[in-house]
Amino acid sequence: MSIMDVSIDDEIINYDDQPVLYIEEIFDGPQFKFDMRAFIVYDKDTNLFYLYGSRNCKKTQKYINYMLKYDSVETLFNYLNVAMNTKISKVNVTVYFMSGLTSQDSFEDFLRKRSKRRELFGYDDITLNRKRFIKYMNVLNVADDC
């Protein structure tokens, strides 16, 4: 069973505990501390990457949540590079060993399920380049794809 397959009959599928990468783009604005936030999960069965994101909408002063999927580390990094302008923006990165993941999780569910007690490691105020990103993805057990 794939980690993020959504069942046609709306059956909720529970998945094994696993590492999940969390990235937040630092934004020191008056309303928000972060511009974009994302949880990245790798599905070994389908070889797909799922990005559960949330983006600051300056017009409404709210975050907009979304989910995207990618078939390679390269395409995923290309998206993050454009969306976060990784050449100049600073990010915070954390890898959590998360439990209680299901086929119907959303960005908000990932936020609720993360825990300091389940944090494997984290780095604050860094520049996210391709080489560093691949190292983090290797923690998600995708070394063969990198």
N, CA and C atoms as a LAMMPS dump frame, in Angstrom:
ITEM: TIMESTEP
0
ITEM: NUMBER OF ATOMS
438
ITEM: BOX BOUNDS ff ff ff
-5.0000000000000000e+02 5.0000000000000000e+02
-5.0000000000000000e+02 5.0000000000000000e+02
-5.0000000000000000e+02 5.0000000000000000e+02
ITEM: ATOMS id mol type element x y z
1 1 1 N 0.848 -1.182 0
2 1 2 C 0 0 0
3 1 3 C 0.892 1.242 0
4 2 1 N 0.577 2.194 -0.804
5 2 2 C 1.349 3.43 -0.878
6 2 3 C 1.011 4.344 0.278
7 3 1 N 1.995 5.125 0.672
8 3 2 C 1.81 5.965 1.849
9 3 3 C 0.716 7 1.692
10 4 1 N 0.538 7.565 0.517
11 4 2 C -0.406 8.663 0.371
12 4 3 C -1.53 8.38 -0.619
13 5 1 N -1.754 7.133 -0.992
14 5 2 C -2.867 6.825 -1.874
15 5 3 C -4.176 7.1 -1.149
16 6 1 N -5.072 7.799 -1.81
17 6 2 C -6.383 8.064 -1.23
18 6 3 C -7.334 7.01 -1.763
19 7 1 N -7.991 6.339 -0.868
20 7 2 C -8.891 5.258 -1.233
21 7 3 C -10.137 5.803 -1.922
22 8 1 N -10.603 5.098 -2.951
23 8 2 C -11.795 5.518 -3.68
24 8 3 C -13.027 5.469 -2.79
25 9 1 N -13.094 4.509 -1.893
26 9 2 C -14.276 4.384 -1.037
27 9 3 C -14.146 5.193 0.254
28 10 1 N -13.232 6.148 0.275
29 10 2 C -13.016 7.045 1.414
30 10 3 C -12.564 6.332 2.681
31 11 1 N -12.09 5.109 2.548
32 11 2 C -11.534 4.402 3.689
33 11 3 C -10.232 5.092 4.098
34 12 1 N -10.079 5.334 5.378
35 12 2 C -8.852 5.961 5.86
36 12 3 C -7.806 4.877 6.075
37 13 1 N -6.655 5.054 5.418
38 13 2 C -5.562 4.099 5.535
39 13 3 C -4.51 4.686 6.461
40 14 1 N -4.066 3.901 7.437
41 14 2 C -3.025 4.337 8.37
42 14 3 C -1.673 3.833 7.886
43 15 1 N -0.635 4.657 8.083
44 15 2 C 0.696 4.334 7.588
45 15 3 C 1.706 4.229 8.715
46 16 1 N 2.803 3.549 8.418
47 16 2 C 3.889 3.377 9.386
48 16 3 C 4.538 4.717 9.717
49 17 1 N 5.143 4.776 10.906
50 17 2 C 5.921 5.953 11.286
51 17 3 C 7.067 6.126 10.286
52 18 1 N 7.41 7.371 9.993
53 18 2 C 8.472 7.626 9.025
54 18 3 C 9.006 9.049 9.155
55 19 1 N 10.218 9.299 8.605
56 19 2 C 10.761 10.655 8.621
57 19 3 C 10.007 11.55 7.636
58 20 1 N 9.792 12.8 8.049
59 20 2 C 9.114 13.801 7.232
60 20 3 C 9.931 15.084 7.316
61 21 1 N 10.216 15.682 6.166
62 21 2 C 10.984 16.921 6.103
63 21 3 C 10.046 18.113 6.185
64 22 1 N 10.373 19.067 7.051
65 22 2 C 9.588 20.298 7.194
66 22 3 C 10.502 21.482 6.893
67 23 1 N 10.048 22.354 5.991
68 23 2 C 10.818 23.545 5.614
69 23 3 C 9.929 24.764 5.78
70 24 1 N 10.48 25.815 6.38
71 24 2 C 9.74 27.069 6.478
72 24 3 C 10.636 28.211 6.005
73 25 1 N 10.109 28.987 5.066
74 25 2 C 10.823 30.141 4.535
75 25 3 C 10.644 31.312 5.5
76 26 1 N 11.74 31.869 5.947
77 26 2 C 11.7 32.954 6.925
78 26 3 C 11.239 34.24 6.26
79 27 1 N 10.292 34.913 6.895
80 27 2 C 9.732 36.157 6.376
81 27 3 C 9.419 37.046 7.575
82 28 1 N 10.162 38.09 7.722
83 28 2 C 9.955 38.967 8.881
84 28 3 C 9.033 40.126 8.536
85 29 1 N 7.792 39.804 8.253
86 29 2 C 6.798 40.829 7.966
87 29 3 C 5.995 41.156 9.208
88 30 1 N 5.142 42.166 9.114
89 30 2 C 4.357 42.582 10.283
90 30 3 C 3.299 41.566 10.707
91 31 1 N 2.776 40.77 9.759
92 31 2 C 1.703 39.829 10.072
93 31 3 C 2.186 38.392 10.246
94 32 1 N 3.222 38.003 9.494
95 32 2 C 3.64 36.612 9.454
96 32 3 C 5.128 36.481 9.7
97 33 1 N 5.503 35.379 10.338
98 33 2 C 6.911 35.08 10.545
99 33 3 C 7.472 34.262 9.378
100 34 1 N 6.603 33.495 8.703
101 34 2 C 7.03 32.64 7.607
102 34 3 C 6.188 32.912 6.368
103 35 1 N 6.84 32.897 5.201
104 35 2 C 6.12 33.122 3.951
105 35 3 C 5.553 31.812 3.421
106 36 1 N 6.384 30.777 3.357
107 36 2 C 5.947 29.481 2.866
108 36 3 C 6.417 28.394 3.817
109 37 1 N 5.572 27.401 4.017
110 37 2 C 5.916 26.258 4.861
111 37 3 C 5.535 24.992 4.113
112 38 1 N 6.324 23.92 4.3
113 38 2 C 6.024 22.687 3.575
114 38 3 C 6.504 21.462 4.336
115 39 1 N 5.681 20.42 4.314
116 39 2 C 6.061 19.089 4.778
117 39 3 C 6.272 18.244 3.533
118 40 1 N 7.366 17.474 3.501
119 40 2 C 7.664 16.623 2.351
120 40 3 C 7.75 15.177 2.818
121 41 1 N 6.99 14.325 2.137
122 41 2 C 6.918 12.911 2.458
123 41 3 C 7.287 12.122 1.201
124 42 1 N 8.035 11.047 1.389
125 42 2 C 8.399 10.174 0.273
126 42 3 C 7.646 8.858 0.383
127 43 1 N 7.032 8.438 -0.713
128 43 2 C 6.313 7.168 -0.772
129 43 3 C 7.18 6.162 -1.517
130 44 1 N 7.732 5.193 -0.788
131 44 2 C 8.621 4.191 -1.386
132 44 3 C 7.902 3.3 -2.396
133 45 1 N 6.625 3.039 -2.162
134 45 2 C 5.888 2.142 -3.052
135 45 3 C 5.679 2.744 -4.444
136 46 1 N 5.434 4.042 -4.503
137 46 2 C 5.167 4.696 -5.789
138 46 3 C 6.341 5.539 -6.274
139 47 1 N 7.362 5.699 -5.438
140 47 2 C 8.505 6.573 -5.746
141 47 3 C 8.072 8.004 -6.036
142 48 1 N 7.095 8.48 -5.28
143 48 2 C 6.61 9.851 -5.429
144 48 3 C 6.882 10.643 -4.157
145 49 1 N 7.034 11.948 -4.338
146 49 2 C 7.213 12.874 -3.227
147 49 3 C 5.948 13.704 -3.105
148 50 1 N 5.439 13.809 -1.885
149 50 2 C 4.249 14.613 -1.631
150 50 3 C 4.645 15.824 -0.817
151 51 1 N 4.275 16.992 -1.325
152 51 2 C 4.559 18.24 -0.641
153 51 3 C 3.231 18.813 -0.157
154 52 1 N 3.118 18.938 1.156
155 52 2 C 1.944 19.557 1.772
156 52 3 C 2.379 20.944 2.184
157 53 1 N 1.884 21.962 1.475
158 53 2 C 2.381 23.31 1.679
159 53 3 C 1.34 24.279 2.173
160 54 1 N 1.858 25.426 2.616
161 54 2 C 1.025 26.531 3.063
162 54 3 C 1.747 27.819 2.692
163 55 1 N 1.051 28.709 2.012
164 55 2 C 1.675 29.931 1.507
165 55 3 C 0.943 31.146 2.052
166 56 1 N 1.707 32.142 2.479
167 56 2 C 1.16 33.388 2.979
168 56 3 C 0.517 34.157 1.831
169 57 1 N -0.734 34.522 1.994
170 57 2 C -1.42 35.368 1.019
171 57 3 C -1.513 36.769 1.627
172 58 1 N -0.664 37.643 1.136
173 58 2 C -0.595 38.998 1.721
174 58 3 C -1.914 39.759 1.589
175 59 1 N -2.664 39.479 0.523
176 59 2 C -3.925 40.186 0.284
177 59 3 C -4.972 39.855 1.347
178 60 1 N -5.109 38.562 1.685
179 60 2 C -6.131 38.148 2.659
180 60 3 C -5.581 38.015 4.072
181 61 1 N -4.248 38.092 4.222
182 61 2 C -3.594 37.921 5.515
183 61 3 C -3.839 36.539 6.109
184 62 1 N -4 35.546 5.243
185 62 2 C -4.196 34.167 5.667
186 62 3 C -3.251 33.27 4.883
187 63 1 N -3.079 32.046 5.384
188 63 2 C -2.293 31.059 4.667
189 63 3 C -3.199 30.232 3.762
190 64 1 N -2.697 29.918 2.563
191 64 2 C -3.402 29.069 1.612
192 64 3 C -2.701 27.712 1.606
193 65 1 N -3.435 26.646 1.891
194 65 2 C -2.864 25.295 1.948
195 65 3 C -3.05 24.576 0.623
196 66 1 N -2.098 23.702 0.281
197 66 2 C -2.148 22.961 -0.968
198 66 3 C -1.323 21.684 -0.843
199 67 1 N -1.496 20.768 -1.817
200 67 2 C -0.708 19.538 -1.886
201 67 3 C -0.256 19.351 -3.325
202 68 1 N 1.045 19.055 -3.504
203 68 2 C 1.623 18.786 -4.814
204 68 3 C 2.379 17.472 -4.756
205 69 1 N 2.534 16.802 -5.898
206 69 2 C 3.34 15.587 -5.903
207 69 3 C 4.352 15.654 -7.039
208 70 1 N 5.505 15.018 -6.786
209 70 2 C 6.631 15.053 -7.712
210 70 3 C 7.2 13.665 -7.877
211 71 1 N 7.787 13.428 -9.064
212 71 2 C 8.354 12.105 -9.327
213 71 3 C 9.871 12.067 -9.209
214 72 1 N 10.493 13.182 -8.822
215 72 2 C 11.946 13.177 -8.636
216 72 3 C 12.366 14.256 -7.649
217 73 1 N 13.527 14.043 -7.053
218 73 2 C 14.1 15.037 -6.142
219 73 3 C 14.375 16.327 -6.908
220 74 1 N 14.829 16.19 -8.139
221 74 2 C 15.174 17.351 -8.956
222 74 3 C 13.975 18.263 -9.204
223 75 1 N 12.834 17.677 -9.615
224 75 2 C 11.66 18.51 -9.873
225 75 3 C 11.122 19.125 -8.585
226 76 1 N 11.201 18.398 -7.497
227 76 2 C 10.782 18.937 -6.203
228 76 3 C 11.667 20.103 -5.798
229 77 1 N 12.987 19.943 -5.922
230 77 2 C 13.883 21.042 -5.581
231 77 3 C 13.666 22.241 -6.508
232 78 1 N 13.433 21.993 -7.781
233 78 2 C 13.178 23.1 -8.708
234 78 3 C 11.972 23.922 -8.262
235 79 1 N 10.919 23.245 -7.817
236 79 2 C 9.75 23.974 -7.311
237 79 3 C 10.118 24.817 -6.091
238 80 1 N 10.8 24.204 -5.12
239 80 2 C 11.178 24.938 -3.909
240 80 3 C 12.098 26.104 -4.241
241 81 1 N 13.003 25.895 -5.184
242 81 2 C 13.939 26.936 -5.597
243 81 3 C 13.196 28.166 -6.127
244 82 1 N 12.169 27.93 -6.921
245 82 2 C 11.382 29.033 -7.472
246 82 3 C 10.451 29.625 -6.413
247 83 1 N 9.728 28.768 -5.707
248 83 2 C 8.724 29.234 -4.747
249 83 3 C 9.339 29.979 -3.568
250 84 1 N 10.518 29.545 -3.108
251 84 2 C 11.157 30.147 -1.941
252 84 3 C 12.336 31.036 -2.302
253 85 1 N 12.679 31.112 -3.581
254 85 2 C 13.852 31.874 -4.01
255 85 3 C 15.05 31.496 -3.138
256 86 1 N 15.396 30.221 -3.181
257 86 2 C 16.384 29.654 -2.262
258 86 3 C 17.777 30.259 -2.389
259 87 1 N 18.059 30.97 -3.466
260 87 2 C 19.392 31.585 -3.604
261 87 3 C 19.597 32.727 -2.614
262 88 1 N 18.491 33.391 -2.227
263 88 2 C 18.642 34.518 -1.293
264 88 3 C 17.842 34.352 -0.003
265 89 1 N 16.761 33.589 -0.049
266 89 2 C 15.929 33.424 1.151
267 89 3 C 16.585 32.467 2.136
268 90 1 N 16.319 32.69 3.4
269 90 2 C 16.765 31.79 4.465
270 90 3 C 15.584 30.914 4.874
271 91 1 N 15.913 29.699 5.295
272 91 2 C 14.873 28.757 5.712
273 91 3 C 15.266 28.086 7.016
274 92 1 N 14.27 27.55 7.692
275 92 2 C 14.466 26.636 8.813
276 92 3 C 14.073 25.252 8.312
277 93 1 N 14.863 24.241 8.663
278 93 2 C 14.62 22.877 8.206
279 93 3 C 14.596 21.954 9.419
280 94 1 N 13.599 21.082 9.465
281 94 2 C 13.486 20.101 10.539
282 94 3 C 13.053 18.777 9.942
283 95 1 N 13.614 17.683 10.447
284 95 2 C 13.127 16.356 10.081
285 95 3 C 12.511 15.746 11.332
286 96 1 N 11.244 15.375 11.2
287 96 2 C 10.506 14.72 12.277
288 96 3 C 10.317 13.253 11.936
289 97 1 N 10.3 12.402 12.942
290 97 2 C 9.895 11.012 12.761
291 97 3 C 8.431 10.983 13.174
292 98 1 N 7.539 11.079 12.184
293 98 2 C 6.119 11.295 12.456
294 98 3 C 5.339 9.987 12.519
295 99 1 N 4.329 10.007 13.356
296 99 2 C 3.436 8.857 13.483
297 99 3 C 2.001 9.317 13.258
298 100 1 N 1.132 8.363 13.056
299 100 2 C -0.278 8.673 12.895
300 100 3 C -0.633 9.265 11.539
301 101 1 N 0.209 9.051 10.52
302 101 2 C -0.096 9.57 9.187
303 101 3 C -1.165 8.716 8.533
304 102 1 N -2.066 9.376 7.807
305 102 2 C -3.133 8.666 7.104
306 102 3 C -3.226 9.143 5.659
307 103 1 N -4.047 8.44 4.892
308 103 2 C -4.247 8.771 3.483
309 103 3 C -5.035 10.067 3.298
310 104 1 N -5.586 10.613 4.356
311 104 2 C -6.411 11.816 4.218
312 104 3 C -5.837 13.022 4.96
313 105 1 N -4.547 12.983 5.264
314 105 2 C -3.934 14.104 5.976
315 105 3 C -3.841 15.356 5.107
316 106 1 N -3.858 16.506 5.771
317 106 2 C -3.69 17.808 5.121
318 106 3 C -2.514 18.516 5.784
319 107 1 N -2.17 19.691 5.295
320 107 2 C -1.085 20.465 5.899
321 107 3 C -1.344 20.692 7.385
322 108 1 N -2.558 21.053 7.729
323 108 2 C -2.915 21.309 9.123
324 108 3 C -2.756 20.054 9.983
325 109 1 N -3.065 18.89 9.417
326 109 2 C -2.872 17.633 10.147
327 109 3 C -1.393 17.409 10.451
328 110 1 N -0.521 17.678 9.469
329 110 2 C 0.914 17.534 9.694
330 110 3 C 1.381 18.484 10.799
331 111 1 N 0.877 19.711 10.796
332 111 2 C 1.24 20.662 11.859
333 111 3 C 0.872 20.117 13.23
334 112 1 N -0.319 19.547 13.34
335 112 2 C -0.775 19.002 14.623
336 112 3 C 0.03 17.772 15.049
337 113 1 N 0.497 16.995 14.086
338 113 2 C 1.176 15.733 14.393
339 113 3 C 2.674 15.887 14.654
340 114 1 N 3.241 17.029 14.332
341 114 2 C 4.68 17.193 14.595
342 114 3 C 4.885 17.402 16.092
343 115 1 N 6.063 17.018 16.569
344 115 2 C 6.346 17.115 17.992
345 115 3 C 7.842 17.277 18.199
346 116 1 N 8.223 18.134 19.121
347 116 2 C 9.646 18.307 19.45
348 116 3 C 10.263 16.99 19.886
349 117 1 N 9.485 16.163 20.561
350 117 2 C 9.983 14.864 21.029
351 117 3 C 10.3 13.925 19.876
352 118 1 N 9.714 14.176 18.699
353 118 2 C 9.923 13.32 17.532
354 118 3 C 10.869 13.962 16.515
355 119 1 N 11.523 15.053 16.907
356 119 2 C 12.443 15.74 16.009
357 119 3 C 13.757 14.971 15.914
358 120 1 N 14.17 14.639 14.681
359 120 2 C 15.446 13.961 14.471
360 120 3 C 16.591 14.962 14.418
361 121 1 N 16.377 16.076 13.708
362 121 2 C 17.353 17.166 13.673
363 121 3 C 16.705 18.386 13.054
364 122 1 N 17.352 19.522 13.213
365 122 2 C 16.853 20.754 12.621
366 122 3 C 17.943 21.797 12.526
367 123 1 N 17.827 22.655 11.54
368 123 2 C 18.769 23.762 11.332
369 123 3 C 17.974 25.02 11.044
370 124 1 N 18.387 26.122 11.646
371 124 2 C 17.69 27.388 11.476
372 124 3 C 18.524 28.373 10.676
373 125 1 N 17.799 29.217 9.924
374 125 2 C 18.393 30.354 9.227
375 125 3 C 19.512 29.926 8.268
376 126 1 N 19.197 28.95 7.403
377 126 2 C 20.193 28.451 6.45
378 126 3 C 19.753 28.773 5.021
379 127 1 N 20.689 28.694 4.1
380 127 2 C 20.389 28.777 2.677
381 127 3 C 20.217 27.353 2.163
382 128 1 N 19.128 27.101 1.474
383 128 2 C 18.834 25.761 0.988
384 128 3 C 19.325 25.62 -0.45
385 129 1 N 20.47 24.967 -0.618
386 129 2 C 20.961 24.702 -1.965
387 129 3 C 20.672 23.239 -2.324
388 130 1 N 20.922 22.896 -3.58
389 130 2 C 20.604 21.544 -4.06
390 130 3 C 21.361 20.473 -3.287
391 131 1 N 22.63 20.661 -3.054
392 131 2 C 23.453 19.667 -2.353
393 131 3 C 22.912 19.404 -0.944
394 132 1 N 22.591 20.456 -0.237
395 132 2 C 22.05 20.327 1.124
396 132 3 C 20.676 19.657 1.095
397 133 1 N 19.848 20.042 0.127
398 133 2 C 18.514 19.463 0.008
399 133 3 C 18.596 17.956 -0.22
400 134 1 N 19.515 17.509 -1.074
401 134 2 C 19.687 16.079 -1.336
402 134 3 C 20.086 15.341 -0.064
403 135 1 N 20.933 15.949 0.761
404 135 2 C 21.301 15.314 2.03
405 135 3 C 20.072 15.107 2.913
406 136 1 N 19.203 16.103 2.971
407 136 2 C 17.98 15.963 3.767
408 136 3 C 17.066 14.896 3.178
409 137 1 N 16.972 14.848 1.846
410 137 2 C 16.117 13.851 1.201
411 137 3 C 16.64 12.441 1.453
412 138 1 N 17.939 12.284 1.571
413 138 2 C 18.499 10.967 1.872
414 138 3 C 18.005 10.439 3.21
415 139 1 N 17.717 11.332 4.139
416 139 2 C 17.171 10.921 5.439
417 139 3 C 15.785 10.312 5.261
418 140 1 N 15.08 10.738 4.208
419 140 2 C 13.751 10.179 3.927
420 140 3 C 13.861 8.86 3.169
421 141 1 N 15.089 8.309 3.08
422 141 2 C 15.329 7.023 2.417
423 141 3 C 15.13 7.073 0.915
424 142 1 N 15.602 8.125 0.275
425 142 2 C 15.494 8.242 -1.167
426 142 3 C 16.865 8.328 -1.819
427 143 1 N 17.858 7.755 -1.187
428 143 2 C 19.25 7.862 -1.682
429 143 3 C 19.383 7.387 -3.124
430 144 1 N 18.632 6.372 -3.524
431 144 2 C 18.754 5.865 -4.884
432 144 3 C 18.295 6.89 -5.913
433 145 1 N 17.364 7.773 -5.539
434 145 2 C 16.849 8.766 -6.477
435 145 3 C 17.741 9.993 -6.574
436 146 1 N 18.639 10.15 -5.639
437 146 2 C 19.474 11.352 -5.614
438 146 3 C 20.757 11.074 -6.323
